[in-house]
């Protein structure tokens, strides 16, 4: 019985300490932002939405970036950036972008095993007026390794 009491008290102490140490996620509940039109804002892309990076040697990584500005009056919340395939890893702002502020969407393309012309898309989900999904495209030709 003492052992059960000890385990129970220990579990309570651990769970209390664990929950006190967690940090609030600034984008928690951000999926709701995509549905609440009262909080929609405007985005202005400062770069071309279609980029061609020419040729790249197989095995190299390509870093891409798309700059934008929140031109609306509400915080811009980018809830997700979804690449079109697993060879591309995307980064998104971890905090809402204030009205008038600038931000950037970054991605890294791994060209290993991807010889030929590659057309990639990043789907950006945000609380924007008009459409809440934006498509960013890039193209690169990967040349086979020369031994």
N, C-alpha and C positions, 0 to 999 in steps of 0.2 A: 504494500500500500504506500509506503514511504517513497518507493522508487517511482510509482505513478505520479504522486504529488510533485516530486522533484522534477520529473520530465514535463509535467504540465506547467509548472512555474517557469522553468527554463524556456519553454516554447513561447510563453507570453512575453517574457523579457526580451528575447531575441526578436520577436515580431514587432514589438514597440520600438526598439532601437533601430531596426531596419527601416520602418516606415518614417521615422523622424529624419533619417539621413538622406532620403530621396529628394531629388530636385524636381521642381515642376517643369514639365515640358511646355515650352512657349507655344508650340503648335498643337498641343492637345486639343482635341475637338475641332481641329481645322477642317475636317471633312464637312462639318456643318457649315463652314464658311462658303463652300461651293453651292450650297442650297439657299442661303439667306441673301436675297438680292439687295436688301437694305445695306449690306456691307460690301457690295461689289465696288470695284475701283477700276482704273484704267492702267494699262501697261503700254509703254512705248519701247519697241525693240530698237536698240541703237546700232545693231549690226545687221547685216543681211541674214535672213532666215534660211538661206541656201548658200552653203559654203563649199568650195571645191579646193581641196588641199593638194591636188596634183599627185605626184608619185611618192611612194614611201617604200623602203626596203622591208621585206617580210621580217617580222620579229620586233620591229620598232613599235613604240607606243606613240600615238598621236593624241595630243592634248588640244581640246577645242573649248572655246568659251563664247558665250552669247551675252552681251551686256544689255541691260534694260533699265528703264526709269519708271517709277510709280508716278504717273501723271494725274492720278485721281486724288480724292480727298479722304479716302479710308486707307488703313494699312493693307498692303498687298501681301497675301498669304499664299505661298507656293506650297501646296500640300504634298505634291509628288512630282518627280521627274522620272519617267519610265522610258528606258532605252528600248529600241525595237528588237534587240537581241542581246545575248549574254556576253558578247565580245566587247561591249561598251558599258562602262560604269559611269553613272552620272552623280553629280553633287548638286545640291540645292541649298538655298539660304536656310539656315537653321532658325532664324528669327523673322518675324514679319518685317517687310520693307516699308518704312514710313512714307507718307505722301511727300513727293519731291525728291526722295532718295534714290540712289542708284543701287543696282544689284547685278549679280552675274550667275549664270548657269554654266557649270563646267562639266566636261565629260572626258573620259580617257578611253581611247579605242586601242585594243590589242590586236595587232595585225598578224600575229602568229597563226599560220595555217589558213590565212584569208587572202590568198593570191587572187589577182584580178581586180575588177572595179567593184567597190563596195559602196552601197547607198545605205546610209543609216539615218534613223529618225529618233528624236527625243520628243516624247509627249510630255508637255508641261501642264499640270493641273493647277489652276489658280482661281481666286475669287475675282474674276474680271467680268466686266460688262460685255455683252454680246456673246462671246463664247468663253467657257471655262477651260477649254483645252486648246493649247497652242502647239504647233508642230515646228520643230527646228530640224533642218536637214543638213547633212554633210556627205560629201563624196570624197573618196580617196582611192587611188589605184595602187594596189600592193604588188610590188615586183618580187618574183621568186628569189629566194636566197641563191647567191652564187658561191659555190664552194671553192 
